[in-house]
Amino acid sequence: MRQRARLHDGILRQLWRDANDGRQRHDASLIAVGGYGRGRLFPGSDLDILVLVEDGDDPQRDAFVSRFFTLLWDRGCPVGHSVRTVAQCLAEARADLSIATTLHEMRFLAGSRGLYRALQADLRAQPPWDPTSFYAAKIAEQDQRHRRFSDTAYHLEPNIKDGPGGLRDIHQLQWLAARLFGQASLAPLYRHGLMRRAEYRQLLRARLFLETLREHLHQRAGRGEDRLRLEYQEALAEGLGFRGHGGRSAVERMMQRLYQVFADVLRVSAIVQESIGQFLSEGGHLRGSSETRNEPVPPEPVAVPLVQLLTRLAQVAAQGDGDALEGSLWRDVHAIRRRYHARDLTGNAEARAVFLEALRNPTQAARFLTLLHQTRLLGRLLPPYRAITGLIQHDLFHVYTVDQHTLFVLGELARLWQEADDPQIRKACLAVRHPEILVLAALFHDIAKGQGGDHSSKGAGLAQRFAHAMQLEPDAGALLVWLVHNHLLLSTVSQRRDLEDPQVIRNFAERMGDQRHLAYLFLLTIADMRATNPELWNDWKASLLHKLFDASWAALEGGDAVLADHGPVIRARQEAVLAKLEPAAREQILELWQEMRPSYFLRYRADELLWQAHEIHAYHGRGYLVRLREHPVEGSEILIYGPDKAGLFEEITATLDRHSLNILNARIDTSHDGRALDTFVVLDESHSYARPAAAQEILRRDLRAVLHGEVPRKPHFGMRHRDLRHRYFADLPLEIFVDNHTLAEDTLLEIRAPDRLGLLYRVGGTLRTLGFTIFGAKVSTFGESVEDTFFIRNAQNRKLRDNEIAALTAALQDALSSDHAAEDH
């Protein structure tokens, strides 16, 4: 970096001379500013320069400056430039914080030294910002920058320059040092007692690591890329010398090191900035000075009993500002954290009581556990937590590290307690008698990630040992273990099963056992899904959770009798629809209904059956009826009614793929007289619920053209924009599960695979070739992967036999292999 900066110094000086025919000029000065002014230049960084000129108009000088920039551009130099007088620099620095900041990092390159020194002198004599205002403005600017990254450094693809804990946070301290002490460096902050020696060295090591990583990243990307994208991580880990060890890959070890650096920078910068604020409030240097403070560096803290420390942290969390730990306390806890062990918590009744009491209020609990995490005390008291600290998950479903996701889940639980306007959430909260168990379930739900195998089962084992060590009541401990073991159950059933099927509700309610377990799991599931990936949480998924919660709550309240007999449910729905139809429509719809299986009436609500009845009765055309309607929550619903035929499912899904629509739900019904009545709920790639009328008409027209054979059946699959990025995950495993036990009439087929265009088309084609029929489908997209569920039967309208299951599995493995996927593209 320094060598590259010196190389460009020479180039710029030569071009400066060439622009003036080799002669020196005394009316202009060439100055490096910003990062280039620090004498560091990364491969993809711009050359930030200031051309300082004398006051007044001078055509010859202006022509010289123009020639200089022309030579720069002809040379292909990436330049960020400005041309100003000394007075203009001062005026614009007063109005613009970023300009004032860059002027703290100036370096003379060529031209008039007198002009350069005049600017330095005027900046010292008439500083654009007083120290207190500059400090406050830079803190506000930093807060705003951190918010752009959701106030966390623990993203799957972190920004190593601007993200929390990145290089910009170190630069911030250097800028503050420049304003206070006249030197843009960390050293003055250490010399003046604003940071300890260990903190100073820690920041120097962090800066070296981040700068080295950024250097390699720019070289790898071939441009000024500061986001550590997944496709670069493996090569960078190898280039930086990381090696796999202890079950962790080289990438995981590099990223854990990076996240630890981020944490160190955040911790030390917060402590030092608080010290600077206190320094200024006590009437510290109002101008740059070389003097040092009289106060000595605070002595190293002495360890106190854990119960006292936990009590203090719980008090801070209860005060409502647990996310911003006081610098001195943060410094002290971090310094003595290694003196504490798990037995100091589990082996002391008073410490156990303080810890659990701090978790009984979800809002306070989120703050309290965040404090323990920030000071790295949580990993000392709960050793399994250390293994997930900074642990990345190689998918785009989870966009945060495991530990950060866990903290976000705790924060979402706190928010749920404040959502009093949601009746289901309020009902569930009222059923939670021990919030601390729910908080512990959130803390443990992913604690076994990275250990291989089923993390839910392994996490439940860790939770069981913790419950025993903490001497929880047997009932409370059993609930904790159950929640950790089943934390994925509610989301899985809501997104992969037909929630209109009473048998599904009955089976799920039996798994819950009672309303208390349902309430705890409902709240944990919502918090978990919200905290996983903000882009993938939507009203559709929320509506599925609420629907399953309501149905299961009612089932558990009414007992088995509520679900034992389907007849009354079907009759009630039919009567509700018929009451709203005209007499002529009733006759036609009754004829249709006589040909439909009973399951048809269990899959749809009465309002959905009514919409279908209206559309079918109103349709007088030939061939296939295609209708669309928009839902503010559920997405676009498509109704297709007409003659059933081989390949119908393929034709529909291929057309939806071509329109880049994600299928959230598909319900497939075939009447006894060979009529298909299919519905699909879809969202576009932006997760927009409402599609413009013109887009709806184009989709309807295209579907009709395909269904009537006016275009070839097999389309050419292009590539969605997101597929380009998700090629990194092309080696995600294909998983196929066949279940013949859960449903009474259908075989359940589950497919987990990398998301790609044409996936459903290939599944449909494989089933058709084998003579199997699809009676329903649930489709869920999680970032770059899909989890699809199909309800199928064989040619005899029965569940699949063992030999048919084997044939189906082999055929799908072949059809969905990466080689076949590549052929489609």
C-alpha positions in Angstrom: 0.0 0.0 0.0 2.7 2.5 0.9 4.9 1.4 -2.0 1.9 1.8 -4.4 1.2 5.3 -2.9 4.9 6.3 -3.4 4.8 5.0 -7.0 1.7 7.1 -7.8 3.4 10.1 -6.1 6.1 9.9 -8.7 3.6 9.6 -11.5 1.6 12.5 -10.4 4.7 14.7 -9.9 5.9 13.9 -13.4 2.5 14.6 -14.9 2.4 17.9 -13.0 5.7 18.9 -14.5 4.7 17.7 -18.0 1.5 19.8 -17.8 3.8 22.9 -17.3 6.5 21.8 -19.8 8.8 20.7 -17.0 8.8 24.1 -15.2 7.7 24.6 -11.6 4.6 26.6 -10.8 4.2 28.8 -7.7 0.5 29.6 -8.0 -0.8 26.1 -7.5 -0.2 23.2 -5.2 -0.9 19.4 -5.6 -2.0 17.8 -2.4 -2.9 14.2 -1.6 -6.0 13.9 0.7 -8.1 11.2 2.3 -6.7 7.6 2.2 -4.1 8.6 -0.3 -3.1 11.5 2.0 -2.4 8.8 4.7 0.1 7.4 2.3 -1.9 4.2 1.8 -3.3 3.2 -1.6 -5.2 0.0 -2.2 -5.3 -1.6 -5.7 -8.9 -0.4 -6.4 -8.8 2.9 -4.6 -9.1 6.3 -6.2 -6.3 8.9 -6.1 -7.9 11.6 -3.9 -6.2 14.9 -4.7 -6.7 18.6 -4.1 -5.3 21.2 -6.4 -4.9 24.3 -4.3 -4.7 27.6 -6.2 -4.3 31.2 -5.4 -7.2 33.6 -5.2 -8.3 35.4 -8.4 -8.8 34.4 -12.0 -5.8 33.3 -14.0 -6.5 31.9 -17.5 -2.9 30.5 -17.8 -3.1 28.7 -14.5 -6.6 27.3 -15.3 -5.3 26.0 -18.6 -2.4 24.4 -16.8 -4.8 22.6 -14.3 -6.9 21.5 -17.3 -3.9 20.0 -19.0 -2.8 18.2 -15.8 -6.2 16.5 -15.5 -6.3 15.6 -19.1 -2.9 13.9 -18.7 -4.3 12.0 -15.7 -7.3 10.8 -17.5 -5.3 9.8 -20.6 -3.0 7.8 -18.3 -6.1 6.0 -16.9 -5.5 7.2 -13.3 -8.7 6.8 -11.2 -8.9 10.2 -9.7 -11.2 11.9 -7.2 -10.3 15.6 -7.4 -11.2 19.1 -6.4 -9.8 22.6 -7.2 -10.1 25.2 -4.5 -8.5 28.2 -3.0 -7.5 28.4 0.7 -10.6 30.4 1.5 -12.8 28.0 -0.4 -11.3 25.1 1.5 -12.1 26.7 4.8 -15.6 27.7 3.8 -16.5 24.3 2.4 -14.9 22.5 5.4 -17.2 24.5 7.7 -20.2 23.4 5.7 -19.3 19.8 5.0 -18.0 17.4 7.6 -16.5 15.0 5.0 -14.3 17.8 3.5 -13.2 18.9 7.0 -12.2 15.3 7.7 -10.2 14.9 4.5 -8.2 18.0 5.3 -6.9 16.4 8.4 -5.0 13.9 6.2 -3.2 16.2 3.8 0.2 15.4 2.2 2.2 17.7 -0.1 3.1 16.3 -3.5 4.1 19.1 -5.9 3.9 22.8 -6.7 3.9 25.6 -4.2 4.8 24.6 -0.7 3.9 28.1 0.4 0.3 27.6 -0.6 0.2 24.3 1.2 1.7 25.8 4.4 -0.8 28.7 4.2 -3.7 26.2 4.2 -2.1 24.3 7.2 -1.7 27.6 9.1 -5.2 28.8 8.4 -6.7 25.5 9.5 -4.8 25.7 12.8 -5.7 29.4 13.3 -9.3 29.1 12.1 -10.4 25.5 12.6 -13.7 24.8 10.7 -15.0 22.7 13.6 -14.3 23.1 17.3 -13.3 19.8 18.9 -16.6 19.1 20.7 -18.7 19.8 17.6 -16.3 17.7 15.4 -16.5 14.9 17.9 -20.3 14.9 18.1 -20.7 15.1 14.3 -18.3 12.2 13.8 -20.1 10.0 16.3 -23.5 10.8 14.7 -21.9 10.0 11.2 -20.6 6.7 12.6 -24.0 5.8 14.0 -25.7 6.5 10.7 -23.1 4.4 8.9 -23.5 1.5 11.3 -27.3 1.6 10.8 -26.8 1.0 7.1 -25.5 -2.5 8.1 -28.2 -3.2 10.7 -25.8 -2.2 13.5 -23.9 -5.5 13.2 -20.6 -6.6 11.8 -21.6 -10.2 11.6 -22.9 -10.4 8.1 -22.2 -13.4 5.9 -20.6 -11.0 3.4 -19.3 -8.2 5.6 -18.0 -4.8 4.4 -14.5 -4.6 5.7 -14.2 -0.9 5.2 -17.5 0.7 6.1 -19.2 -1.9 8.2 -19.2 -1.9 12.0 -15.7 -2.7 13.3 -14.2 -2.1 9.9 -11.4 0.2 8.8 -13.6 3.3 8.9 -14.0 2.9 12.7 -10.2 2.9 13.1 -9.9 5.9 10.8 -12.5 7.6 12.9 -10.2 7.5 15.9 -7.3 8.8 13.8 -9.5 11.7 12.7 -10.4 12.5 16.2 -6.7 12.4 17.2 -5.9 14.7 14.3 -8.5 17.3 15.5 -7.4 17.0 19.2 -3.7 16.6 18.9 -2.8 17.6 15.3 -1.7 14.1 14.3 -3.9 11.7 12.3 -2.6 8.6 14.1 -3.6 6.3 16.9 -0.3 7.0 18.8 -1.4 10.4 20.3 -4.5 8.7 21.8 -2.2 6.3 23.6 0.4 8.9 24.6 -2.4 11.1 26.1 -3.8 8.3 28.2 -7.0 7.8 26.3 -6.3 4.1 25.6 -4.3 1.4 27.3 -1.2 -0.2 25.8 -3.0 -3.5 25.1 -5.8 -1.6 23.4 -3.4 0.4 21.3 -1.6 -2.8 20.2 -4.9 -4.5 19.5 -6.0 -1.7 17.1 -2.6 -1.8 15.3 -3.0 -5.6 14.8 -6.6 -5.1 13.7 -5.7 -2.4 11.2 -2.9 -4.5 9.7 -5.2 -7.5 9.3 -8.0 -5.5 7.7 -5.7 -3.6 5.4 -4.0 -6.9 4.3 -7.4 -8.5 3.7 -8.6 -5.4 1.8 -5.4 -5.5 -0.4 -6.0 -9.1 -1.3 -9.8 -8.5 -1.9 -9.2 -5.7 -4.3 -6.6 -7.8 -6.2 -9.0 -10.8 -6.3 -12.0 -8.7 -7.4 -10.1 -6.6 -9.9 -11.8 -3.5 -8.6 -12.4 -1.4 -5.4 -14.6 -4.1 -3.8 -15.0 -3.8 0.0 -17.7 -6.3 0.5 -16.2 -9.7 1.2 -18.4 -11.7 -1.1 -18.8 -15.4 -0.8 -17.2 -16.2 -4.1 -13.9 -14.5 -2.9 -13.7 -16.0 0.5 -12.1 -19.4 -0.2 -9.3 -17.9 -2.4 -8.6 -15.2 0.1 -8.4 -17.6 3.0 -5.9 -19.6 1.0 -3.9 -16.5 0.0 -3.7 -15.3 3.6 -2.4 -18.6 4.8 -5.4 -20.0 6.7 -5.7 -23.7 6.8 -8.5 -26.0 7.9 -8.1 -27.3 11.5 -10.2 -28.9 14.2 -13.2 -29.5 12.0 -13.2 -25.9 10.7 -12.4 -25.1 7.1 -9.9 -22.4 6.1 -12.7 -20.1 5.2 -14.5 -20.5 8.6 -11.2 -19.9 10.4 -10.5 -16.7 8.4 -14.0 -15.4 8.9 -14.0 -16.2 12.7 -10.7 -14.2 12.8 -12.3 -11.4 10.9 -15.4 -11.3 13.2 -13.1 -11.2 16.2 -11.2 -8.3 14.7 -14.5 -6.5 14.1 -15.5 -7.1 17.8 -12.1 -5.9 19.0 -12.4 -2.7 17.0 -15.9 -2.0 18.1 -15.1 -2.6 21.7 -11.9 -0.5 21.8 -13.3 2.3 19.7 -16.3 2.6 21.9 -14.1 2.8 25.0 -11.7 5.3 23.5 -14.5 7.5 22.1 -16.2 7.6 25.5 -12.8 8.6 27.0 -12.5 11.4 24.4 -16.0 12.6 25.2 -15.2 12.7 28.9 -11.9 14.4 28.1 -13.7 17.1 26.2 -16.4 17.6 28.8 -13.7 18.2 31.4 -12.3 21.1 29.4 -9.6 19.2 27.5 -7.6 20.6 24.6 -9.6 23.1 22.7 -6.9 23.2 20.1 -4.3 20.8 18.9 -1.5 20.4 21.4 1.5 18.2 22.1 0.9 18.2 25.8 -0.1 15.1 27.6 -2.8 14.6 30.2 -1.8 14.6 33.8 -4.2 11.8 34.7 -2.5 8.3 34.8 -3.9 5.4 32.7 -6.5 3.6 34.8 -5.0 0.6 36.6 -6.0 -3.0 35.7 -9.2 -4.0 37.4 -9.5 -6.5 40.1 -11.8 -9.5 39.7 -15.0 -9.5 41.8 -17.3 -12.4 42.6 -19.3 -13.4 39.6 -22.6 -12.7 41.4 -21.6 -9.0 41.8 -20.6 -8.7 38.2 -23.8 -10.3 36.9 -25.8 -8.0 39.2 -24.1 -4.9 37.8 -24.7 -6.0 34.2 -28.3 -6.8 35.0 -28.7 -3.3 36.4 -27.2 -1.8 33.3 -29.6 -3.9 31.1 -32.6 -2.9 33.2 -31.8 0.7 32.7 -32.8 0.4 29.1 -29.5 1.1 27.3 -27.8 -2.3 27.4 -26.7 -2.0 23.8 -24.3 0.8 24.8 -22.2 -0.5 27.7 -20.3 2.2 29.6 -16.7 2.2 28.3 -15.0 1.8 31.6 -17.2 -1.1 32.6 -16.8 -2.7 29.2 -13.0 -2.3 29.6 -13.0 -3.8 33.1 -15.2 -6.8 32.3 -13.3 -7.7 29.2 -10.0 -7.5 31.1 -11.1 -9.9 33.8 -13.4 -12.3 31.8 -10.8 -15.1 31.7 -11.0 -15.4 35.5 -14.5 -16.8 35.3 -15.7 -20.3 34.4 -19.0 -22.1 33.9 -18.8 -23.5 37.4 -18.8 -20.0 38.8 -22.3 -19.7 37.5 -23.7 -23.2 37.9 -22.0 -23.9 41.2 -23.3 -20.8 43.0 -26.9 -20.6 44.0 -26.9 -16.8 44.2 -25.3 -16.4 40.8 -27.8 -18.8 39.3 -30.7 -16.8 40.8 -29.3 -13.5 39.5 -28.7 -14.9 36.0 -32.2 -16.4 35.7 -33.9 -13.3 37.2 -32.2 -11.2 34.5 -33.9 -13.4 31.8 -37.5 -13.1 33.2 -38.2 -9.9 31.3 -37.5 -10.6 27.5 -36.5 -7.0 26.8 -34.0 -6.9 29.7 -32.9 -10.4 28.8 -31.9 -9.4 25.3 -29.8 -6.5 26.6 -28.3 -8.6 29.4 -27.2 -11.4 27.1 -25.9 -8.9 24.5 -23.7 -7.4 27.2 -22.4 -10.8 28.1 -21.7 -11.5 24.5 -19.9 -8.1 23.9 -17.6 -8.6 26.8 -17.0 -12.3 25.8 -18.2 -13.3 29.2 -21.0 -15.4 27.7 -18.6 -17.9 26.2 -16.8 -18.3 29.5 -20.1 -19.1 31.4 -21.6 -21.1 28.6 -18.7 -22.9 26.8 -20.7 -24.3 23.9 -21.5 -20.7 22.9 -17.8 -20.2 22.1 -18.1 -22.7 19.2 -20.8 -20.6 17.4 -19.1 -17.2 18.0 -18.3 -15.9 14.6 -19.4 -19.2 12.9 -20.6 -18.6 9.4 -23.3 -20.7 7.6 -22.6 -21.2 3.9 -26.0 -20.3 2.5 -27.9 -17.2 1.7 -30.8 -18.2 3.9 -28.9 -17.2 7.0 -27.2 -13.8 6.4 -25.6 -13.5 9.9 -23.2 -15.5 11.9 -24.8 -18.0 14.3 -24.0 -16.0 17.4 -25.3 -12.7 15.9 -28.5 -14.5 14.6 -29.0 -15.8 18.2 -28.8 -12.2 19.6 -31.2 -11.0 16.9 -33.6 -13.8 18.0 -33.5 -12.5 21.5 -34.2 -9.0 20.2 -37.2 -10.2 18.2 -38.6 -11.9 21.3 -38.4 -8.6 23.2 -40.3 -6.9 20.3 -43.0 -9.6 20.4 -43.8 -8.7 24.0 -44.6 -5.2 22.8 -46.8 -6.2 19.9 -50.1 -5.9 21.8 -52.1 -5.2 18.7 -51.6 -8.7 17.3 -54.2 -11.0 18.9 -52.4 -14.3 18.3 -49.1 -12.9 19.7 -50.9 -11.4 22.7 -52.7 -14.7 23.3 -49.4 -16.6 23.2 -47.6 -14.2 25.5 -50.3 -14.5 28.1 -49.8 -18.3 28.0 -46.0 -18.0 28.7 -45.6 -18.2 32.5 -41.8 -18.6 32.4 -40.3 -16.2 29.9 -36.8 -17.1 31.0 -37.3 -20.6 29.6 -38.3 -19.1 26.2 -35.2 -16.9 26.4 -33.0 -19.9 27.1 -34.6 -21.7 24.2 -33.6 -18.9 21.9 -30.1 -18.9 23.3 -29.7 -22.7 22.8 -31.7 -23.3 19.6 -28.7 -23.1 17.3 -25.9 -23.7 19.8 -25.0 -27.0 18.2 -24.6 -25.6 14.7 -21.3 -26.5 13.1 -21.0 -29.8 14.9 -22.4 -31.9 12.1 -25.6 -34.0 12.2 -28.9 -32.8 13.5 -28.2 -29.5 15.4 -31.7 -29.6 17.0 -31.1 -33.0 18.7 -27.5 -32.1 19.7 -28.7 -28.7 20.9 -31.4 -30.3 23.0 -28.7 -32.5 24.6 -26.7 -29.4 25.5 -29.8 -27.7 26.9 -30.6 -30.7 29.0 -27.1 -30.6 30.6 -27.4 -26.9 31.2 -30.9 -27.3 32.8 -29.4 -29.9 35.1 -26.4 -27.8 36.0 -28.6 -24.8 36.7 -31.0 -26.9 38.8 -34.0 -25.9 36.9 -37.4 -27.3 37.9 -38.0 -30.6 36.1 -41.0 -29.3 34.2 -39.1 -26.1 33.2 -36.0 -28.1 32.1 -38.2 -30.5 30.0 -39.9 -27.6 28.3 -36.5 -26.0 27.4 -35.2 -29.3 25.9 -38.5 -29.8 24.0 -38.3 -26.3 22.5 -34.7 -26.6 21.3 -35.4 -30.1 19.9 -38.6 -28.9 18.0 -37.7 -25.3 17.2 -38.0 -26.0 13.4 -41.3 -27.9 13.6 -43.8 -25.0 13.4 -42.1 -23.3 10.4 -41.7 -26.7 8.6 -45.3 -27.7 8.9 -46.6 -24.3 8.1 -44.6 -24.0 4.9 -44.6 -27.7 3.7 -48.0 -29.1 4.6 -51.5 -28.4 3.5 -53.0 -26.4 6.3 -56.5 -26.9 5.0 -56.2 -30.6 5.7 -57.7 -31.4 9.2 -55.4 -34.4 9.5 -52.3 -32.1 9.2 -53.7 -29.9 12.0 -54.6 -33.0 14.1 -51.1 -34.5 13.8 -49.5 -31.2 14.6 -51.7 -30.5 17.6 -50.8 -34.0 18.9 -47.1 -33.1 18.6 -47.8 -30.0 20.7 -49.6 -31.8 23.4 -51.1 -28.6 25.0 -51.6 -24.9 24.3 -48.7 -24.0 26.5 -46.2 -25.8 24.3 -47.8 -24.3 21.2 -47.6 -20.8 22.6 -43.9 -21.0 23.5 -43.0 -22.6 20.1 -45.1 -20.0 18.2 -43.2 -17.1 19.7 -39.8 -18.8 19.3 -40.5 -19.6 15.7 -41.6 -16.0 14.8 -38.5 -14.6 16.4 -36.3 -17.1 14.7 -37.7 -16.5 11.3 -37.6 -12.7 11.6 -34.0 -12.8 12.7 -32.7 -15.2 10.0 -33.0 -13.0 6.9 -35.0 -9.8 6.8 -35.4 -10.2 3.0 -37.0 -13.7 3.3 -39.5 -12.8 6.0 -42.8 -11.7 4.6 -46.5 -11.4 5.3 -47.2 -14.7 3.5 -45.0 -16.7 5.9 -46.4 -14.8 8.9 -50.0 -15.7 7.7 -49.1 -19.4 7.5 -47.7 -19.4 11.1 -50.8 -17.6 12.4 -53.1 -19.9 10.5 -51.4 -23.0 11.9 -51.4 -21.5 15.4 -55.1 -20.6 15.3 -56.2 -24.0 14.0 -54.0 -25.9 16.4 -55.1 -23.8 19.4 -58.7 -24.5 18.5 -58.0 -28.2 18.2 -56.2 -28.4 21.5 -59.0 -26.5 23.1 -61.8 -28.6 21.6 -60.1 -32.0 21.7 -60.1 -34.7 19.1 -63.8 -34.3 18.4 -63.1 -31.0 16.5 -61.1 -32.9 13.9 -62.5 -36.4 14.0 -65.4 -35.9 11.5 -64.7 -34.1 8.2 -68.4 -34.2 7.1 -69.6 -31.2 9.2 -66.7 -29.1 8.0 -67.4 -29.8 4.3 -71.1 -29.2 4.7 -70.6 -25.9 6.5 -68.3 -24.7 3.7 -70.6 -25.8 0.9 -73.6 -24.2 2.6 -71.7 -20.9 3.1 -70.9 -20.8 -0.6 -74.3 -21.8 -1.9 -76.0 -19.2 0.2 -74.2 -16.5 -1.8 -74.7 -17.9 -5.3 -77.5 -17.2 -7.7 -79.9 -20.1 -8.4 -78.5 -20.7 -11.9 -74.9 -20.8 -10.5 -75.9 -23.2 -7.7 -77.0 -25.8 -10.2 -73.8 -25.7 -12.2 -71.5 -25.6 -9.1 -73.4 -28.5 -7.5 -72.8 -30.6 -10.6 -69.1 -29.7 -10.4 -68.9 -30.5 -6.7 -70.4 -33.9 -7.2 -67.3 -34.8 -9.2 -64.7 -33.5 -6.7 -63.0 -35.5 -4.0 -63.9 -34.6 -0.3 -60.3 -33.4 0.1 -61.0 -30.5 -2.3 -63.4 -28.9 0.2 -60.9 -29.3 3.1 -58.1 -27.6 1.2 -60.0 -24.3 0.6 -61.7 -21.8 2.9 -65.3 -20.9 2.1 -64.3 -17.5 0.6 -61.8 -19.3 -1.7 -64.5 -21.8 -2.8 -66.9 -18.9 -3.5 -64.3 -17.1 -5.7 -63.7 -20.2 -7.7 -67.4 -20.8 -8.1 -68.1 -17.3 -9.3 -65.2 -17.5 -11.9 -66.2 -20.9 -13.2 -69.9 -20.0 -13.5 -69.0 -16.7 -15.3 -66.7 -18.4 -17.8 -68.3 -19.2 -21.2 -65.2 -19.7 -23.3 -63.7 -22.9 -24.6 -60.7 -24.7 -23.2 -59.0 -23.4 -20.1 -60.2 -20.8 -17.7 -57.3 -18.7 -16.3 -58.0 -16.1 -13.7 -55.8 -14.0 -11.4 -56.5 -12.1 -8.2 -54.3 -10.1 -5.9 -54.0 -10.5 -2.1 -52.4 -7.8 0.1 -50.9 -10.6 2.2 -51.0 -13.9 0.4 -49.6 -12.8 -3.0 -51.1 -13.4 -6.5 -53.5 -16.3 -6.8 -54.0 -18.0 -10.1 -57.0 -20.3 -10.9 -56.8 -22.7 -13.8 -59.8 -24.9 -14.7 -60.1 -27.1 -17.7 -59.5 -30.6 -19.1 -56.8 -32.5 -17.3 -53.9 -33.8 -19.5 -50.5 -35.2 -19.2 -47.9 -32.6 -18.6 -50.3 -29.9 -17.4 -48.4 -29.2 -14.2 -45.1 -28.9 -16.2 -46.7 -26.4 -18.7 -48.0 -24.2 -15.9 -44.8 -24.2 -13.8 -42.6 -23.6 -16.8 -44.6 -20.5 -17.7 -44.5 -19.2 -14.2 -40.7 -19.7 -14.1 -40.4 -17.8 -17.4 -42.2 -14.9 -15.7 -39.7 -15.2 -12.7 -42.5 -16.0 -10.3 -41.8 -17.9 -7.1 -44.5 -20.5 -6.4 -45.5 -20.3 -2.7 -48.3 -22.8 -2.8 -49.9 -25.1 -5.3 -53.1 -27.1 -4.9 -53.9 -29.6 -7.6 -57.3 -31.3 -7.8 -58.7 -33.5 -10.6 -62.4 -34.3 -10.7 -63.8 -37.8 -11.4 -64.8 -36.7 -14.9 -61.3 -35.5 -15.8 -61.4 -31.8 -15.1 -58.4 -30.1 -13.5 -59.0 -27.4 -10.9 -55.6 -26.0 -9.9 -54.6 -22.9 -7.9 -51.1 -21.4 -7.5 -50.1 -18.6 -5.1 -47.0 -16.7 -6.4 -44.8 -13.8 -5.6 -42.3 -12.1 -8.0 -38.6 -12.0 -7.2 -38.9 -8.7 -5.3 -41.5 -10.3 -3.0 -44.1 -7.9 -4.3 -47.7 -8.9 -3.5 -49.4 -6.7 -6.1 -48.6 -7.1 -9.8 -49.6 -4.3 -12.3 -52.7 -5.0 -14.3 -50.7 -5.2 -17.6 -48.4 -7.8 -16.1 -51.4 -9.9 -14.9 -52.9 -9.8 -18.4 -49.6 -10.8 -20.1 -49.3 -13.8 -17.6 -52.9 -14.8 -18.2 -52.4 -14.7 -21.9 -49.2 -16.7 -21.8 -50.7 -19.4 -19.6 -53.7 -19.8 -22.0 -51.4 -20.0 -25.0 -49.3 -22.7 -23.4 -52.3 -24.7 -22.1 -53.9 -24.6 -25.6 -50.8 -25.8 -27.3 -50.1 -22.5 -29.1 -46.4 -22.5 -28.0 -44.0 -25.5 -27.5 -44.4 -27.3 -24.2 -40.8 -27.3 -23.1 -39.5 -23.7 -22.8 -36.0 -22.4 -23.0 -35.0 -21.6 -19.4 -33.0 -18.4 -19.0 -31.2 -17.3 -15.9 -32.6 -15.1 -13.1 -30.4 -12.3 -12.0 -30.0 -14.0 -8.6 -28.8 -17.2 -10.2 -25.6 -15.5 -11.2 -24.7 -14.9 -7.6 -26.0 -18.2 -6.4 -23.7 -20.2 -8.7 -21.4 -20.2 -5.6 -23.9 -22.7 -4.1 -24.2 -25.0 -7.1 -22.8 -27.8 -5.0 -25.5 -27.7 -2.3 -26.7 -31.3 -1.8 -29.8 -32.6 -3.4 -32.0 -34.3 -0.8 -35.1 -36.4 -1.6 -37.4 -37.8 1.1 -40.5 -40.0 0.5 -43.0 -40.4 3.4 -45.8 -43.0 3.1 -47.0 -42.7 6.7 -47.9 -39.1 7.5 -51.0 -38.8 5.2 -53.9 -41.2 4.9 -54.3 -41.1 1.1 -51.2 -39.5 -0.4 -47.5 -40.2 -0.6 -45.5 -37.3 0.6 -42.5 -36.3 -1.5 -40.0 -33.7 -0.2 -37.2 -32.3 -2.3 -34.5 -30.0 -1.1 -32.2 -28.6 -3.8 -30.4 -25.5 -5.1 -33.0 -23.1 -6.5 -32.9 -22.8 -10.3 -35.3 -22.1 -13.1 -37.1 -25.2 -14.4 -36.9 -27.2 -11.2 -40.6 -27.8 -10.9 -40.8 -28.5 -14.6 -38.3 -31.3 -14.3 -40.1 -32.7 -11.2 -43.4 -32.6 -13.0 -41.9 -34.3 -16.0 -40.4 -37.1 -14.0 -43.6 -37.8 -12.2 -45.6 -37.8 -15.4 -43.1 -40.2 -17.1 -43.5 -42.6 -14.2 -47.3 -42.4 -14.3 -47.7 -40.6 -11.0 -50.2 -37.8 -10.3 -49.6 -34.6 -8.3 -52.5 -33.7 -6.1 -50.9 -30.8 -4.3 -47.6 -29.0 -3.7 -46.1 -26.6 -1.2 -43.1 -24.7 -2.4 -40.7 -22.7 -0.1 -37.7 -20.7 -1.3 -34.9 -20.1 1.2 -32.3 -17.8 -0.4 -30.5 -20.0 -2.9 -32.3 -23.3 -2.0 -35.8 -24.6 -2.2 -37.7 -27.1 -0.1 -40.7 -28.4 -2.1 -43.3 -30.8 -0.9 -45.6 -32.8 -3.3 -48.6 -34.9 -2.5 -48.7 -37.7 -5.1 -50.4 -41.0 -6.0 -49.6 -43.8 -8.5 -51.5 -44.8 -11.6 -54.0 -46.8 -9.5 -54.8 -43.6 -7.5 -53.1 -45.1 -4.4 -50.0 -44.5 -2.3 -46.8 -45.5 -4.0 -45.4 -49.0 -3.4 -41.9 -49.6 -2.3 -40.6 -50.4 -5.8 -42.3 -47.3 -7.1 -40.6 -45.2 -4.4 -37.2 -46.6 -5.4 -37.8 -45.8 -9.1 -39.0 -42.3 -8.3 -36.0 -41.5 -6.1 -33.5 -42.7 -8.8 -35.3 -40.8 -11.5 -35.4 -37.6 -9.6 -31.7 -37.9 -8.7 -31.0 -38.1 -12.4 -33.3 -35.4 -13.5 -32.3 -32.9 -10.8 -28.5 -33.4 -11.0 -26.3 -30.4 -11.6 -25.4 -31.7 -15.1 -29.0 -31.7 -16.2 -29.5 -28.3 -14.7 -26.6 -27.0 -16.7 -28.2 -28.3 -19.9 -31.3 -26.2 -19.3 -29.2 -23.0 -19.2 
